Amino acid sequence: MPKLCANISMLFNELPFLQRYQAAAEHNFWAVECLFPYDFSVFEVAGAIDKSGMPQVLINTAAGDWNAGDRGMACDANRQQEFQQSIKQALDYATAMGKPLVHVMAGLIPAGISLEEAEDVYIDNLRWAAVKAHKVDVRLTMEAINPMDMPGYMLSKQAQSLRLLKAINADNLGLQFDFFHCQKHEGNALHQFEQLLPYIFHVQIAGVPERHEPNTGELNYDPVFAVIDASAYEGYVGCEYRPKTTTLEGLGWMKN
């Protein structure tokens, strides 16, 4: 069985955020990841990690104003200063949290800008970010997100992510492969995982298409776990799903 990692931004929402670290530890997860830890100080999150004994595997860069529609700013030439500040912030947190992976959110394609122009900005910004991250020994990830759930997001396909990864050409940058996003948008997720394996730093799972527990929906995770177990992938598998009812009621899939 893969090393399962609880995304505590989505799981254990019945508890205050900092208490979710301990809850994950008590329910057989190997580690934790989260979207945005920035509502809490580095001392608070580091304390929760230390108290629970749960390694922090992944955090995201700040998205900007999420409620206003922001989903990152790495592809927006007009927000370069804000982007650089988000990288510095994420690296400060990562350093205090045991140096987890940092997922750099690409952002929505700005109005009036072509995809190609947005990609050029993204490449330049990620090269800058990779240099900064290298100085503190932190690795970065990039993730293709399906356009049904996040319309207008700059990264939406696996081939696009691989092409941009190669263009950026940084040793500490890799792919974040999410079976849910890949299967929902492109299909054939298991085959794509196998093809992209040499470039993958992190894996995430959820049921398709509703993003509930992994044993719900059209994607059978039994062969997925078998392939991951037999592969060279040594990282964690992030459980980034929304429980259909409560977190605890939905954890039966782990026992199966």
N, C-alpha and C positions, 0 to 999 in steps of 0.2 A: 504494500500500500504506500502511495506517495506520502511525503511529509506535508500534512495538511496545515495550512496557515489560516487563521480566522481574520477576516476583514472586519475589524471592530467598528468601522463606520456604518456597516450594514447589519452585522450580527450583534446580539446581546444589547439591542437598543432599549430593552426593558430596564437597563441599568444606566447610571451616569457614566460618561465616557471613561473616566480613569479607572472605574471599577471593572470595566470589561476585560482588562488585561488578566485579572485574577480569574474571572469567569471562564475565559478561554483556557487558562491553565487547568482549571478543574474539570473541563469537559473534553480532554484528550487531544487538544490541538498542540502542535509542536511549536508554533510561533504565532505572531500577530503581524498584521499590516493594517494601514488605515489610509484614508484619503488625505485629510488635512488636519494635522495636530495643532494648528496655529492659534486656536482659541485658548490654549493652555501654554504656560511657560515651559521652557526647556527643562527647568528643574522639576516641574510637576510630572511631565511625561517620562523623564528619566527615572524619577522616583517610582512611578507605577511599573515601569519595566523591571527595575531592580527588585521591587517587592514581590512581583509575580514570578520572576525568573524566566519570563517569556521573551525570547529574542524578537526585536523589531526587524522585520524583513524588508518593508517597503513603505515609503511615504510619497505623496505627490507634491509637486511645487504648487504654490497658491494659484488659484484659478482666476483671481481678480474679484470682481463683484458677481458672485454666482447668481444671486437673485435677479440681477440686471441682465443675465444671459452670458456672462463671461465664462469661458472654458479654457483659460490659459491665454498667453499672449506671445508665444514663441514665434508665431508667423506674422506678427503685426509690426511693421517697420515704425509705426508711430508710437509704439509702446516699449521701445528697446530699453529705456531706463527702468521702467517698471519690471520688465522681464529680468533684467540683471539683478535688481533688488530681490526678486522672488527666488532666484538661484542662490544668492548669498544667504537669504533667510533659510531656505531648505538645507543648505550645507551646514549652517550653524546648528539646526535641529538634528540633522543626521549625525553630526559629530558627537552630540550629546546623547544620542539614542542608540549608540553602538554601530554606527555607520551602515544603516540600511541602504538599499537601492533607492534612488530618487527618480520617480517617473516625472519627466518634464512634459507638461501638458502643452500640446501644440497650439490650441486655440482655434477659433472659428476663422474662416477666410474673411478678411475685411471687405466691406462693401466697395465695389468698384475695382477690386484687385483680382487678377487671374490666379488660378491655382499655381501656375508656374512661378509667378512673382512671389506668392506666399511661400512656396517651397524654397526659393532662393533666400528669403529672409530667415526662414527656419534653419536652413543649413548653416548660415553664418552665425546665428544665435547659438545653435547647438555646439558648434566648434568652440565658441567662446566659453560656453558652460562646461564643456568637457575638460578644458584646460583648468578652469577653476576647481572642478571636482577632483581632478588628478592631484592637485596640490594637497588635498586633505584625504586622499585615498578613498574616495567615494565613487561608486559606479552609477551611471545614469541609464534610464530606459526610455524607450519610445513605444507607443501603443496605438494600433489601428482600432478605432472605435466606430461601430456601425452607425450609418447615417439615419436609420430609423429612430434610434434613441437619442442621437446627438446630431441633428441636421446642421450641415455647414462646417462640421469639424474637418480640419485640414487633412488629417490622416485617417483614411477609411479602409484601405486594403493592405493585405500583407505584402504584396509585391511592391507597392509604393513604399512601404516602410523599409523593406530591404534595399530598395534602390537608394533611398535617402540615407540609410545607415552607411552604405558603401561610399556615398558621396561625402559624408561627414568624415568618415575614416578616423575614428577615435577608438583606441583599445578599450576604454572604460565606458563605452556606450553600446548597449545591446537592445534586443527586442523584448518587449513584454507581450507574450502571446496569450490572448484571452480566447478560450474556446467558445465562449458565449458570443462575443462580438464576431468572431470569424465565421462560425456556423450560421448565425442569423443573417449575415450580410452576403457571404460568399459561398457557404457550404463547404463540404469536404474538409472539415477542420482537422481531422486526425491526419490525413495525408499532408496537409499544409504544415502541421506541427513537425512531422517527420522531415519534411524538406527544409524547414527553417531551423531545425534543432541546433546546428553549429553556431547560430547567432542569438539564441534565446538565453536571456538572463533570468526571466521570471515567467511563471505560468499562472493563469487564473481560470476558474471554472464557475459555471452556473447553469441552471436548466434553460433550455431553449424552447420557445421564444420569450417566456414570461420572466426570466431571470429569478426563478425561485430555486428551491433545492436542486442539486445536480441529478437526482433521480426522477425529476419531473420533466416532461416535454419530449422533444423529438430526438435528442442526442443521448445515446446510451453510453454512459461513462465507464462501464465495465471494461470494454476494450481499450478505452482511452487510458485508464489506470494501468492496464496490463502493458501497453506500449510504453508509457512513461517509466514504469518499473524496469522494463527491459532495455531502456535507452541509456544514453550517457548523461542524461540530465540529472544533476545532483542537487538542484535547488528545491525550493518549497513550491507547493501548489496552493495558491491563494483562493480561499472560498469567498468570492465576492458576489454573493447573492442576497436577495431580499427574502427572508423567511415568509412562507405562505401564511402562517399564523404567528406562532411565537418561535423564537430561536430554539428553545429546548424541545418543543414538540416536533420540530423538523430535523433534529439531529440523528434520527434513526438511520438515515442513509449511510452514515459513517460506520455504524455497526455492520450493516449489510456488506 
